[in-house]
Amino acid sequence: MSVYDFHTHTTLSDGVLTPMELIRRAVVNGYVALGIADHSGPGTAERIIRELSLDCAVARRYWDLGALPGIELTHVPAASVGELARAAKAAGAAFVVVHGESPVEPVEPGTNLAAASCPDVDLLAHPGLLNEETAVAAAASGVFIEITAKSGHCLGNGRVARIALAAGAKLLLSSDCHEPGQLLTPDFSRTVLLAAGLTEQQAAEVAETNSKEFLTRCMARLGQ
């Protein structure tokens, strides 16, 4: 199972590694693609995207890794998701993650649905008590829904997988890594997906097919 990971964090928000060191560790870990999506709001998004874009561009040029600059809109008002996602794309983000209604954080109710309904959002992260309406909206908008390896956030994985699959929404595995020990491996990726209730075939589809589709989408935005 190849390793793709589109939700990680660096010192630009609350991670412990600089963007370039995180990228290098992902290369050593055998990653195919690494998306960095540091936490932000309207005041910091443009700066974070600009800095990530510079490091990711150098990494792509010299290393065999799909290094992608993204952003995670975190604890923003649900009604602002659309405008902030559009602004992030205009600032050069290859992808936009929205911090969903995790069971362990006080995210504003309605954030899941706002993200799932927005075509400028690419990934709804750790949505917790995902409901059918949100999953159907994500399927219609082309928004991927995350199965997360992050402790706490992962409490909703079983429900998320079941409801998303029933609605035809596409799942994506991510680490939500904040430190190097949280980077994914092939074995751990498989374990997380199977523990969420997926079959071996479904796990392979999420880890390989869906990840490749997401990567292709992001690289196209970078003109590659």
N, C-alpha and C positions, 0 to 999 in steps of 0.2 A: 504494500500500500504506500503510494507516494505521499509526501507531506506538503500540503498547501495550508497556509495560515493567514487569514486576512483581517485579524483583529488582535493587534499587539500594541504595546505602549512603551515609551521611552522617557528620558529625562525632560522632554518637552512638555510632559504632563506629570504623571505620577509613577513612571517606570524608573528602574535603577541604572539602565544602560543608555548611552548616547545612541542616536539612530544608527550611526555607522558600526558601532560595536554590536548592536543587536543584529544588524544585517550580517556581519561577519560570523557571528555565532550560528545564525540560521544556515549560512553556507556550509559551515563545518558539520552541522547536524544533518546535512543532506536535503535541506528544503528545496522544493521546486520553485515555490513562490512565497514571498513574505509581504503582507500588507501591514503598514504601520498606520494606526488610526488613533492618534493621541486625543485625549479628552479636550473638548473646547466648548466655548460659547461664541457669541457674535464678536466679542472683543479680541479673541485670540486666534480664531480660525485661520485668518489670512496669513498671519506670521508663521503659524505652525505648518501650514501647507507649503509655504515658500521654502522653509528650511528643510522639510522632509523631501521636497522635490529635488533640491540640489544634491542631497546625499544619495537618494535613490537613483538619480540619473548617473552618478559616478559609479555606483555599485553595479548597475546594469551594464555599463560599458566595460568593466574590467572583470566581473565575476559572472558565473553562469547561474543567475538567480533572477527571477521576476520580482524585483524590489519595487513596491508600489507606495506612493504617497497618498494617504487618505486622511480622514478626520472622523472622530466620533462626537456627534452632538450629544452632550451629556447634561441631563437635568435642565434642559431648556423648556420653556413653555410649550405645551403640545401644539397650540395654535401657531407657533412660530416655526415649526419644523419645515414646512414647505419653503418659506423664504430663505431660511438659513441653509437648507440643502442646495437650493439654486445658487446662492452666493458662494458656497464652497466649491461647487462645480466650476463656477466662473473664475474662481481663484486658482484653479488648476488641480483640484483633487481628482485622483483617478477613481475614487469611490467614496461614498458617504455611508457611515454607520450611524445608526441612532441607538442610543442607550435605552433599551426597552424597560418595561415595568418589572424589573427583577424582584423576586420575592424577598430580597434582603436590603432593598433600598427604597426610599420614599419618592420614587418617580411619579410625576403627575399622571393621574388616570387620564386615559385618552391618548397618551403618547404612542402606545402600540398601534392603534388604529390610524393615527395621523401619519406615522412612518410607513405603515403598510400601504397606505393609499397614495403615497407620493412617488411619482416616477423618477424624481431626482434622488431618492434614497435607494441604496443598493442592498443594505443588510440591516435587518432588525435584530439587534443583539439581545440575548437572554430575556425573552419577553415574559417569562414567568407563567402567569395564569392566562396563557393565550386562549382566545375564544374563536369560534367558527367564523364570525364576521370578519375579524382581523385576518385570519388565514385566507379567506376567500379574497379579500382585498389585496393581499400580498401576491396571490396567484395571478390576479388580474393586472397588477401593476408591474410584475416582474421583480418584486422585492424578495430577496432570499431571507430565510428565517434561520437563526443561528441555533445550533446545538453547541453548547459551550463546555469546555473542560475546566472552567474556573470554579473553584469551590464557592459554595453559597449560591451563586448565579445558576449553577447546574441543577438546583433542586427542581426546577420545572422541566427538565429535559424530556422526561417520559411523556408528559402531557403535550409538550410542544411538538414532539415528533409525531405523536398519534394524530393530533388535530391538523397539523400542517400537511401531512401526507394525505389525509382524508379529503382535504380541500384542494389538493393538487398544487400546493405551494412547494417551492424547492428549498431544501435544507442545505446548510453549509456548516461544516465543522470549523471552529476557531478555538484558540487557546485562551484569549484575553490575557496574554502573557504580560506580566509586569517585571519579571526577573528571569534570568537565564534558565533556572531550574524548571520553569513552567513551559518551556518550549515543547512542542509536540514531537513524538517519535511515531513510527509506523505502528508499533504494537499498542501504544497508548491511544492513538487515534482510533484504532479498531475497537479497543475496550470501551472507550467513551460512547461510541456509536452503538455498539451492541447493548451496553448498559441502558441506553435510552429506549431500548425496545426494538431496534431495527434488526432485520434479518441480515445475514451475511451479504446477500445480493444488494439489499438496500444500503448497507453500510459502504459497500464498494462504489455504488452509484454516487453517494454523497461525497465520498472522499476523492473520487477520481473524476467522474463525469461532470458533476455540478461544479467542482473546483476548477476544472479546465474551462468550463463555460464562463465562470466568474472572471477568471484570469484573462480570457480573451476579450471580454467586455472592457476590463480595465486597461489592458494594453492598447486597445483601439482608441481609447480616450487620450492616451499618451502619444498617439500617432505611430504605434509600433505593432 
